[in-house]
Amino acid sequence: MMILANATEMKNMFGKYLDLAMKNGEVHIVKHGEIVARLVASNGKKSYLADNLSGIGDPKNR
């Protein structure tokens, strides 16, 4: 399940989203309807390499 939070809500309720990231691995931060950042738990299941390779096949990244 992808958890989304808009930037203003993240700023105002950081503790809530920190807890959610710790429980679920990550929280996606949205600004103007677009994901602009992620809050990732230090024990997150995603690897550094997988995070950096994600989106390589996406034409908008070329």
C-alpha positions as a Markdown table, in Angstrom:
| # | Residue | x | y | z |
|---|---|---|---|---|
| 1 | Met | 0.0 | 0.0 | 0.0 |
| 2 | Met | 1.5 | 3.4 | -1.0 |
| 3 | Ile | 1.1 | 6.0 | 1.6 |
| 4 | Leu | 0.8 | 9.6 | 0.3 |
| 5 | Ala | 1.0 | 12.9 | 2.1 |
| 6 | Asn | 0.9 | 16.4 | 0.7 |
| 7 | Ala | 3.8 | 18.6 | 1.6 |
| 8 | Thr | 1.7 | 20.9 | 4.0 |
| 9 | Glu | 0.2 | 17.9 | 5.8 |
| 10 | Met | 3.7 | 16.4 | 6.1 |
| 11 | Lys | 5.1 | 19.6 | 7.6 |
| 12 | Asn | 2.2 | 19.9 | 10.1 |
| 13 | Met | 2.0 | 16.2 | 11.1 |
| 14 | Phe | 5.6 | 15.0 | 10.7 |
| 15 | Gly | 5.5 | 12.7 | 13.7 |
| 16 | Lys | 2.5 | 10.8 | 12.3 |
| 17 | Tyr | 4.2 | 10.2 | 9.0 |
| 18 | Leu | 7.5 | 9.3 | 10.6 |
| 19 | Asp | 5.6 | 6.5 | 12.5 |
| 20 | Leu | 3.9 | 5.4 | 9.3 |
| 21 | Ala | 7.3 | 5.3 | 7.5 |
| 22 | Met | 8.8 | 3.2 | 10.3 |
| 23 | Lys | 5.8 | 0.8 | 10.1 |
| 24 | Asn | 5.4 | 0.6 | 6.3 |
| 25 | Gly | 8.8 | 1.4 | 4.9 |
| 26 | Glu | 8.1 | 4.7 | 3.2 |
| 27 | Val | 5.8 | 7.6 | 2.7 |
| 28 | His | 5.5 | 9.4 | -0.6 |
| 29 | Ile | 5.3 | 13.2 | -0.4 |
| 30 | Val | 3.1 | 15.0 | -3.0 |
| 31 | Lys | 3.2 | 18.6 | -4.1 |
| 32 | His | 0.8 | 19.9 | -6.7 |
| 33 | Gly | -0.4 | 16.3 | -7.4 |
| 34 | Glu | 3.1 | 14.9 | -8.2 |
| 35 | Ile | 5.3 | 12.7 | -6.0 |
| 36 | Val | 8.3 | 14.9 | -5.2 |
| 37 | Ala | 10.0 | 13.0 | -2.3 |
| 38 | Arg | 10.0 | 9.9 | -0.1 |
| 39 | Leu | 10.4 | 9.5 | 3.6 |
| 40 | Val | 12.1 | 6.1 | 3.9 |
| 41 | Ala | 12.7 | 4.2 | 7.1 |
| 42 | Ser | 16.4 | 3.4 | 7.8 |
| 43 | Asn | 15.5 | -0.3 | 7.9 |
| 44 | Gly | 13.4 | 0.0 | 4.6 |
| 45 | Lys | 13.3 | -3.1 | 2.4 |
| 46 | Lys | 14.4 | -1.3 | -0.7 |
| 47 | Ser | 18.0 | -1.3 | -1.6 |
| 48 | Tyr | 20.1 | 1.7 | -2.6 |
| 49 | Leu | 20.8 | 0.1 | -6.0 |
| 50 | Ala | 17.1 | -0.7 | -6.7 |
| 51 | Asp | 16.1 | 2.9 | -5.7 |
| 52 | Asn | 18.6 | 4.4 | -8.1 |
| 53 | Leu | 17.7 | 2.1 | -11.0 |
| 54 | Ser | 13.9 | 2.6 | -10.7 |
| 55 | Gly | 12.5 | 4.6 | -13.6 |
| 56 | Ile | 15.4 | 4.0 | -16.0 |
| 57 | Gly | 13.1 | 2.6 | -18.6 |
| 58 | Asp | 10.7 | 5.6 | -18.2 |
| 59 | Pro | 10.9 | 7.7 | -21.4 |
| 60 | Lys | 10.5 | 11.0 | -19.5 |
| 61 | Asn | 13.9 | 10.2 | -17.8 |
| 62 | Arg | 15.8 | 10.2 | -21.1 |
